[in-house]
Amino acid sequence: MTAIGSLFAVSITRTRVKVIAVFIGFVSAGLFASCTPPLPPDAQAVAAERILNCVPGEQQITTPDYLAAPLDFVNSTLLGQCPEQSMAFVTDGDLPVQILDRAPTDAEIAEFESFCATEVVVAPIFGYASNIAYNQPGLDDVFLTADVAADILTGKITQWNDPRIVELNEGYEFDSTPITLLRLNKPTGAVEAFTKWLSEAAPENWTLGQIDVLPNGKEVDSMQSLLDELSLEYGALTVVPTYEAQIFAMQLASLPAGESQINSVDSDFPKIGMAAAEINFDDKGHMRTTHATGGVPIEGQFDAAAAKIVIQPGQEIVGWPSNAVAHVMACDKADDPLPKATAQYLVRLSAQGSIEGAGLTGLPEPIRFRTFPALKVELPEDLTAVDLEIEEEVVENEPGLSGSEE
């Protein structure tokens, strides 16, 4: 049983004691520690999860074009819980909520703070597996080690029947088809994550470090064009988010994970691999993570029960080795609670379920709980452990009034 399960085995019976949360204006994340008596962090997270803050209005959100469609699943879930609140995803423009397919840089946060003219909240919101996708009908799950993948992407391996590829894939019949490299001519988190893994797993073969654009290949200017080219060019290969390749029915490579070789289509592997992300907080409370690479969870960041993954006795706990982590930035204005409330909703369990339903990867529960203070999720000052036996209570906020979340 998880820590939450052991603390609140009785609470899940839902005795239907209702608690209406009264929230006080603009309160710092320090309110998390002000409950009397103090609640353990897991208890605080459970309480925050049960309080839903609905703020009427449509929040426009800037996001990369290839994330807009899967994120619309979250909007559908939000409308089911808060009928007067919605999200609209656009690909351009300065807006008070921005989603990036990676962590924002210090300069990007500073620029966003200048735009908001107020404090901002920053946190990871989901991950997505990054992988090599290729066009070789009939040859599914081609196994590539990090050194071989590195030499393909740098142009040292140029044909599908290269001896090093053949040796890794006994029983496959490769021909002399040239490997046609394709690349998007703009930065992506998928390439960042994959090249981060290459630099860690095969540093002698991949000397470029973590980069955001592949170094070689035919250039295209959109994710849609990249996948169109991939689907048309026999022998082509590139690095993309797994869910995008699946939409276009492209083959995806298998990669090494501990003593095994695994694929990114099985959603359990990215869930485990996401727990390898390293967490950082700056002096303003902004939470950022690295891309989750290597596949081995950091201690305390993976909960198999919460992830609904069955780990057999003696089983090696290792996941997908290349996972990008998307982040949100939102303006935190006392007179406009909608942007922050929108960002807070993205890490709610219901939103994370929609994210996973769209082919992305939800945050591991221990990481997700740590986003709550970063996103300034607020709890009632007088909340105690007794109050955790509650139904979810929807708190309606009038536009322009400060409120809380979850």
MARKELO-123734 format. One line per field, with one value per residue (C-alpha): x, y, z; residue in one letter; residue number from 0. Coordinates in pm, 1 decimal, decimal comma, m for minus. Layout:
BEGIN
u: c(X;...)
v: c(Y;...)
w: c(Z;...)
rest: c(a;...)
nr: c(NUM;...)
END
This chain:
BEGIN
u: c(0,0;124,9;199,2;m127,8;m312,1;m175,9;m253,9;m605,6;m740,0;m1042,5;m1084,0;m1154,1;m1482,2;m1607,3;m1821,1;m1967,5;m1862,1;m1841,0;m1586,5;m1624,2;m1283,7;m1267,4;m962,2;m790,9;m673,1;m319,1;m145,0;204,7;289,9;393,9;27,3;90,9;275,6;32,7;m232,3;m308,6;m204,2;50,9;m33,5;227,8;309,8;113,1;m187,1;m164,4;m158,5;m463,3;m649,3;m547,0;m660,1;m1009,2;m1073,1;m1154,2;m1142,3;m1365,5;m1302,3;m1545,3;m1390,3;m1193,8;m818,2;m613,6;m285,4;19,1;152,8;357,7;130,4;178,5;64,8;m259,6;m466,0;m379,2;m419,9;m772,9;m863,7;m791,2;m1028,2;m1308,2;m1246,5;m1237,7;m1573,1;m1722,5;m1616,2;m1634,8;m1891,0;m1815,9;m1438,0;m1246,6;m911,0;m824,6;m485,9;m308,1;39,3;144,5;115,0;203,4;m56,9;m79,8;m48,1;222,6;305,1;650,6;759,5;1058,1;1165,8;1182,2;1521,6;1598,4;1578,4;1237,4;1102,7;1237,1;1076,9;747,8;761,8;808,5;505,7;290,5;418,3;367,4;487,2;456,2;423,0;632,2;605,4;627,1;288,9;343,3;598,4;612,5;834,9;1085,4;1205,5;1347,3;1066,6;1138,5;976,8;1057,4;730,0;742,5;1037,6;881,0;1067,9;1414,8;1652,7;1910,0;2167,2;2268,7;2598,7;2431,5;2154,7;2418,1;2611,3;2293,3;2197,0;2547,8;2557,8;2822,7;2578,8;2407,8;2232,4;1975,3;2183,0;2483,3;2648,2;2597,9;2220,4;2199,0;2393,5;2146,8;1841,5;1879,2;1608,1;1536,1;1594,7;1745,4;1826,3;2068,2;1809,1;1979,5;1887,3;1733,5;1762,9;1488,8;1489,3;1263,6;1436,4;1315,4;1386,2;1183,3;1182,9;1178,5;1519,9;1650,7;1547,7;1681,9;2017,2;2046,5;2010,7;2265,7;2518,0;2481,5;2463,9;2710,0;2932,3;3210,4;2972,3;2755,6;2978,5;2726,5;2563,5;2198,3;2081,5;1735,1;1770,7;1918,8;2254,2;2184,3;1904,2;1650,4;1489,4;1117,6;944,1;664,3;594,8;316,2;555,2;815,1;570,0;434,4;787,5;854,6;542,3;630,6;1006,5;1095,1;1400,5;1356,4;1430,6;1394,3;1333,6;979,3;738,9;612,9;247,7;297,1;458,3;171,7;m84,5;91,5;142,1;518,6;756,2;934,4;1269,8;1325,1;1594,1;1796,1;1664,8;1881,9;1913,6;1616,5;1513,9;1181,5;959,4;791,6;444,8;382,9;276,7;413,9;772,2;743,4;559,4;857,1;1111,4;953,4;1064,4;1424,7;1364,8;1578,7;1382,5;1507,3;1349,5;1486,3;1475,5;1134,3;979,8;970,4;988,8;1169,2;1290,2;1540,9;1420,9;1384,1;1658,1;1820,6;1504,9;1605,0;1372,0;1527,1;1463,2;1129,2;996,1;818,2;512,8;411,6;70,9;m16,1;99,0;m112,2;189,8;240,6;603,9;683,4;917,1;1274,7;1172,9;1415,7;1248,1;1360,8;1161,0;1185,3;1522,8;1421,5;1129,9;1078,1;909,0;669,8;625,5;369,3;420,5;128,3;79,5;m13,4;m237,5;m463,9;m721,3;m722,2;m718,2;m795,3;m435,8;m307,1;m621,6;m576,4;m216,3;m320,6;m589,8;m334,9;m175,3;m501,5;m548,4;m845,3;m645,4;m350,9;m582,6;m691,9;m329,1;m251,1;m559,6;m419,3;m93,0;118,6;261,9;129,6;367,7;466,3;259,5;553,3;661,9;306,1;257,6;564,3;409,6;137,2;346,2;517,0;174,2;63,9;m214,1;m370,4;m536,3;m777,8;m587,0;m785,5;m765,1;m688,1;m658,6;m1023,7;m1130,2;m982,5;m1297,4;m1466,2;m1633,6;m1474,4;m1615,1;m1637,0;m1556,2;m1696,2;m1513,9;m1647,0;m1424,6;m1177,4;m1180,3;m882,4;m934,0;m762,2;m739,0;m785,1)
v: c(0,0;346,1;611,6;779,6;449,7;367,6;715,0;734,3;381,3;495,2;819,3;648,7;519,8;876,7;942,0;1236,3;1499,7;1807,4;2081,7;2404,0;2559,6;2931,2;3078,1;3400,6;3623,4;3607,1;3357,4;3225,7;2858,1;2871,3;2819,8;2455,6;2434,1;2640,8;2374,7;2304,6;2043,1;2018,1;1759,0;1535,2;1632,7;1337,6;1439,1;1795,9;1666,3;1449,0;1746,0;1973,2;1712,2;1709,1;2082,3;2202,2;2572,5;2670,3;3014,7;3117,0;3209,1;3075,3;3071,4;3083,6;2894,3;2909,7;2562,2;2387,0;2290,6;1917,6;1932,2;2119,7;1817,4;1587,7;1873,5;1933,2;1609,8;1797,4;2075,2;1822,9;1691,2;2043,1;2130,0;1822,5;1948,1;2326,1;2394,8;2768,7;2730,4;2620,3;2622,7;2713,1;2619,7;2841,2;2816,7;3182,0;3490,4;3623,1;3480,1;3452,9;3072,1;2909,0;2539,8;2441,2;2094,2;2124,8;2328,3;2706,1;2872,2;3146,5;3399,5;3272,0;3295,3;3649,7;3749,7;3595,8;3779,5;4102,4;4022,4;3936,8;4235,9;4018,9;3695,3;3376,5;3007,0;2743,3;2365,0;2043,2;1910,8;1591,4;1390,0;1212,2;936,0;1036,5;777,2;701,8;655,0;501,5;377,3;12,6;m177,8;m523,5;m447,7;m346,9;m282,0;m268,4;m276,7;2,8;53,0;406,2;386,9;261,2;521,2;791,5;679,9;673,0;1026,6;1160,0;997,7;733,6;449,3;507,2;183,9;m36,9;m350,6;m209,4;m499,5;m331,7;m302,7;m658,5;m798,6;m645,8;m782,4;m1151,8;m1288,8;m956,6;m926,9;m587,3;m471,4;m204,2;74,1;401,0;555,6;893,3;1125,7;1380,8;1668,0;1946,6;2283,0;2414,0;2307,1;2024,8;1866,3;1524,9;1583,6;1733,2;1425,9;1177,0;1349,5;1385,2;1007,9;954,3;1181,6;982,9;632,4;664,0;969,2;846,3;816,6;1118,3;1413,4;1690,2;1681,9;1770,8;1958,4;2055,1;2012,6;1704,3;1776,2;1606,3;1532,2;1679,6;1980,0;2040,1;2324,0;2155,6;1834,8;1758,8;1793,2;1580,3;1295,2;1334,8;1300,6;1003,7;823,7;878,8;808,6;438,5;399,7;738,6;792,6;1071,6;1148,5;1234,4;1199,1;840,6;941,4;1135,1;835,8;615,4;849,0;805,4;428,3;463,1;198,1;278,6;148,1;m67,6;58,4;m98,5;m74,8;m246,1;m608,0;m585,8;m425,5;m243,3;m27,2;303,3;191,5;9,7;302,9;140,1;197,6;577,0;595,9;433,1;626,0;960,6;906,7;963,2;1338,1;1553,7;1823,5;2176,3;2471,4;2822,6;3094,9;3210,8;2867,5;2789,5;2412,7;2270,9;1924,8;1781,9;1547,3;1199,6;984,1;653,3;475,9;422,9;601,1;837,0;713,2;834,7;943,7;627,3;469,8;153,7;133,9;494,1;431,8;112,9;m93,1;m444,3;m511,9;m880,6;m1000,8;m961,8;m760,6;m492,3;m153,3;31,0;221,9;403,3;581,0;894,1;1102,6;1473,5;1677,4;1959,1;2260,7;2535,1;2902,7;3111,9;3468,0;3490,2;3796,5;3864,8;4033,8;3756,4;3405,6;3223,3;3174,3;3024,6;2815,5;2680,4;2581,8;2419,8;2217,3;2063,3;1867,6;1745,4;1369,8;1399,3;1614,8;1378,2;1092,2;1281,3;1350,9;981,4;900,4;1120,9;924,2;1147,6;1046,5;1181,4;1292,6;1023,9;1086,2;1184,6;1445,2;1563,4;1629,0;1852,2;2074,0;2185,2;2435,8;2550,4;2626,8;2787,8;2544,5;2671,3;2487,7;2620,6;2745,4;2530,2;2205,4;1900,2;1528,7;1486,7;1701,7;1458,2;1246,2;1467,5;1462,9;1670,6;2018,4;2256,2;2613,7;2867,3;3198,4;3512,8;3666,7;3906,5;3752,9;3573,9;3206,0;2880,3;2550,3;2184,6)
w: c(0,0;m84,7;175,9;89,9;104,0;448,2;582,7;446,9;417,9;615,0;421,9;91,4;231,9;191,1;493,3;304,1;552,3;334,4;381,9;191,3;147,5;212,6;51,7;132,9;m148,4;m265,5;m36,4;m76,3;m113,8;250,6;338,9;261,3;592,0;795,9;864,8;1229,9;1320,9;1039,2;776,8;616,5;255,2;115,7;325,7;200,7;m156,0;m99,3;47,0;m239,0;m489,9;m342,4;m375,3;m724,0;m800,6;m1093,4;m1242,2;m1519,6;m1851,9;m2146,3;m2099,5;m2416,8;m2391,4;m2615,1;m2693,0;m2963,9;m3251,2;m3203,3;m2840,1;m2905,0;m3012,8;m2720,6;m2472,2;m2598,0;m2418,0;m2094,6;m2195,5;m2240,9;m1889,2;m1746,4;m1907,0;m1743,2;m1400,3;m1448,6;m1724,2;m1733,2;m1755,3;m2064,2;m2238,8;m2597,8;m2741,0;m2993,0;m3139,7;m3139,1;m2925,3;m2582,9;m2347,9;m1967,3;m1982,7;m2189,3;m2231,1;m2347,4;m2458,5;m2224,9;m1921,7;m1972,3;m1946,1;m1693,3;m1976,4;m2086,6;m1731,9;m1695,9;m2026,3;m1918,4;m1584,4;m1774,1;m1990,4;m1687,8;m1485,0;m1178,7;m1023,9;m1225,7;m1149,1;m1326,6;m1301,6;m1504,0;m1617,0;m1819,3;m2010,7;m2343,1;m2471,8;m2737,8;m2986,2;m3328,0;m3579,0;m3916,8;m4237,3;m4296,2;m4350,1;m4196,9;m3971,6;m3642,4;m3317,5;m3471,2;m3175,4;m3156,7;m2885,0;m2793,0;m2981,2;m3298,6;m3274,8;m3228,5;m3534,7;m3743,1;m3644,2;m3708,7;m4052,5;m3980,9;m4045,3;m4377,8;m4479,1;m4313,1;m4369,7;m4187,6;m3999,1;m3662,2;m3715,5;m3851,0;m3555,1;m3309,0;m3490,7;m3553,5;m3781,6;m3952,4;m4327,3;m4400,3;m4751,8;m4870,4;m4857,2;m4766,5;m4432,7;m4513,6;m4215,4;m4159,8;m3913,5;m3794,7;m3835,9;m3499,7;m3141,2;m2985,7;m2644,0;m2811,4;m2966,7;m2642,2;m2445,4;m2697,2;m2736,5;m2360,0;m2335,7;m2614,4;m2444,8;m2122,2;m2268,6;m2557,6;m2492,7;m2721,3;m3015,3;m2937,3;m2858,1;m2928,6;m2584,9;m2538,5;m2846,6;m2965,1;m3343,2;m3509,6;m3675,7;m4008,9;m4249,6;m4487,6;m4319,9;m4278,7;m4096,5;m3899,8;m3710,8;m3956,7;m4251,1;m4074,3;m4028,3;m4381,2;m4520,4;m4296,2;m4413,0;m4779,9;m4777,0;m4760,6;m4537,5;m4369,4;m4001,2;m3745,1;m3375,8;m3269,2;m2977,4;m2965,1;m2970,8;m3295,6;m3465,9;m3351,1;m3506,8;m3841,6;m3787,7;m3815,8;m3683,1;m3360,0;m3240,4;m2934,8;m2699,2;m2415,8;m2060,4;m1803,0;m1911,5;m2146,2;m2470,5;m2459,6;m2675,9;m2600,7;m2708,9;m2379,8;m2160,2;m1843,9;m1955,4;m1999,1;m1664,8;m1493,8;m1697,2;m1607,6;m1247,8;m1360,5;m1402,5;m1175,5;m990,6;m932,2;m748,3;m785,3;m520,0;m644,8;m602,3;m973,8;m1027,4;m1326,5;m1414,7;m1653,2;m1922,7;m1775,3;m1922,6;m1842,5;m1731,8;m1366,6;m1120,2;m868,6;m517,0;m385,4;m725,6;m838,7;m679,2;m864,5;m694,6;m781,7;m1140,4;m1151,9;m1252,2;m1115,2;m1030,0;m995,6;m717,1;m832,2;m1139,5;m1250,0;m1215,1;m1525,6;m1783,1;m2112,7;m2130,6;m2324,3;m2194,6;m2253,9;m1980,1;m2070,8;m1842,0;m1786,2;m1704,0;m1584,1;m1465,8;m1098,0;m1068,7;m770,5;m994,5;m1256,1;m1103,6;m1428,7;m1557,5;m1231,8;m1182,9;m1535,0;m1467,1;m1140,0;m1313,8;m1550,5;m1264,4;m1113,5;m1126,8;m1362,8;m1605,3;m1586,6;m1678,1;m1989,2;m2073,7;m2058,5;m2262,9;m2539,3;m2552,5;m2330,7;m1991,9;m1663,8;m1393,8;m1143,3;m832,0;m607,0;m864,5;m923,7;m553,9;m554,9;m822,9;m581,5;m382,8;m705,4;m852,2;m523,6;m456,7;m134,2;152,0;415,2;716,5;958,1;760,4;974,5;910,1;1011,3;716,1;466,3;485,7;228,0;m104,5;m375,9;m325,2;m618,3;m522,9;m764,6;m806,0;m959,6;m1227,6;m1076,5;m729,7;m588,4;m526,5;m463,5;m633,7;m579,7)
rest: c(m;t;a;i;g;s;l;f;a;v;s;i;t;r;t;r;v;k;v;i;a;v;f;i;g;f;v;s;a;g;l;f;a;s;c;t;p;p;l;p;p;d;a;q;a;v;a;a;e;r;i;l;n;c;v;p;g;e;q;q;i;t;t;p;d;y;l;a;a;p;l;d;f;v;n;s;t;l;l;g;q;c;p;e;q;s;m;a;f;v;t;d;g;d;l;p;v;q;i;l;d;r;a;p;t;d;a;e;i;a;e;f;e;s;f;c;a;t;e;v;v;v;a;p;i;f;g;y;a;s;n;i;a;y;n;q;p;g;l;d;d;v;f;l;t;a;d;v;a;a;d;i;l;t;g;k;i;t;q;w;n;d;p;r;i;v;e;l;n;e;g;y;e;f;d;s;t;p;i;t;l;l;r;l;n;k;p;t;g;a;v;e;a;f;t;k;w;l;s;e;a;a;p;e;n;w;t;l;g;q;i;d;v;l;p;n;g;k;e;v;d;s;m;q;s;l;l;d;e;l;s;l;e;y;g;a;l;t;v;v;p;t;y;e;a;q;i;f;a;m;q;l;a;s;l;p;a;g;e;s;q;i;n;s;v;d;s;d;f;p;k;i;g;m;a;a;a;e;i;n;f;d;d;k;g;h;m;r;t;t;h;a;t;g;g;v;p;i;e;g;q;f;d;a;a;a;a;k;i;v;i;q;p;g;q;e;i;v;g;w;p;s;n;a;v;a;h;v;m;a;c;d;k;a;d;d;p;l;p;k;a;t;a;q;y;l;v;r;l;s;a;q;g;s;i;e;g;a;g;l;t;g;l;p;e;p;i;r;f;r;t;f;p;a;l;k;v;e;l;p;e;d;l;t;a;v;d;l;e;i;e;e;e;v;v;e;n;e;p;g;l;s;g;s;e;e)
nr: c(0;1;2;3;4;5;6;7;8;9;10;11;12;13;14;15;16;17;18;19;20;21;22;23;24;25;26;27;28;29;30;31;32;33;34;35;36;37;38;39;40;41;42;43;44;45;46;47;48;49;50;51;52;53;54;55;56;57;58;59;60;61;62;63;64;65;66;67;68;69;70;71;72;73;74;75;76;77;78;79;80;81;82;83;84;85;86;87;88;89;90;91;92;93;94;95;96;97;98;99;100;101;102;103;104;105;106;107;108;109;110;111;112;113;114;115;116;117;118;119;120;121;122;123;124;125;126;127;128;129;130;131;132;133;134;135;136;137;138;139;140;141;142;143;144;145;146;147;148;149;150;151;152;153;154;155;156;157;158;159;160;161;162;163;164;165;166;167;168;169;170;171;172;173;174;175;176;177;178;179;180;181;182;183;184;185;186;187;188;189;190;191;192;193;194;195;196;197;198;199;200;201;202;203;204;205;206;207;208;209;210;211;212;213;214;215;216;217;218;219;220;221;222;223;224;225;226;227;228;229;230;231;232;233;234;235;236;237;238;239;240;241;242;243;244;245;246;247;248;249;250;251;252;253;254;255;256;257;258;259;260;261;262;263;264;265;266;267;268;269;270;271;272;273;274;275;276;277;278;279;280;281;282;283;284;285;286;287;288;289;290;291;292;293;294;295;296;297;298;299;300;301;302;303;304;305;306;307;308;309;310;311;312;313;314;315;316;317;318;319;320;321;322;323;324;325;326;327;328;329;330;331;332;333;334;335;336;337;338;339;340;341;342;343;344;345;346;347;348;349;350;351;352;353;354;355;356;357;358;359;360;361;362;363;364;365;366;367;368;369;370;371;372;373;374;375;376;377;378;379;380;381;382;383;384;385;386;387;388;389;390;391;392;393;394;395;396;397;398;399;400;401;402;403;404;405)
END
